[in-house]
Amino acid sequence: MSVHGDIKNTLNDYEGALWDLNKVNVLEPNETFILGIHGDVKRMLHDFQGALHDLDKTNVLESNIKFTLGIHGYVKRMLKAYYGTLQDLDKANIYKPNHVFTLVVQSDIQWIFNNYQLTLEGLDKVDVLQPNNYFVSQNQKWLKWMLE
């Protein structure tokens, strides 16, 4: 059933994935993989408080899981807990360096803090890892113009 929920998540059937994962969670309430996927599905459904709850529980059971650290940071960003976001993403970078998702969210937070040079540095890393990304290239151009 947990694989079923993970597959539904992959297929963007988040309601179906949540339904399957809820059933598995009753049978295996402290399974970190299930809780991590459960939190990710709730994130996709914009239930950020519920996602944070599941991911917090996952981190208590097994700390520093590279899969959940980035998602945890993203959820905190959506809840406007920006300093907590950076803490989580800094940890995620240790366990999974140069991950595009993490770098983009970090750059977003640096932008919020008006740290434009750090924003640009993060986007430059993303550009190397994922060239020709329109969003990145447009923001790089604008930041370079602004920092001149």
Buried (B, 14 or more C-beta within 10 A) or exposed (E): BBEBBBEBBEEEBBEBBBBBBBEBBEEEEEBBBBBBBBBBBBBBBEBBEBBBBBBBBBBEEEEEBBBBBBBBBBBBBBBEBBEBBBBBBEBBBEBBEEBEBBBBBBBBBBBEEEBBEBBBBBBBBBBEEEEEBEEBBEBBEEBEEEEE
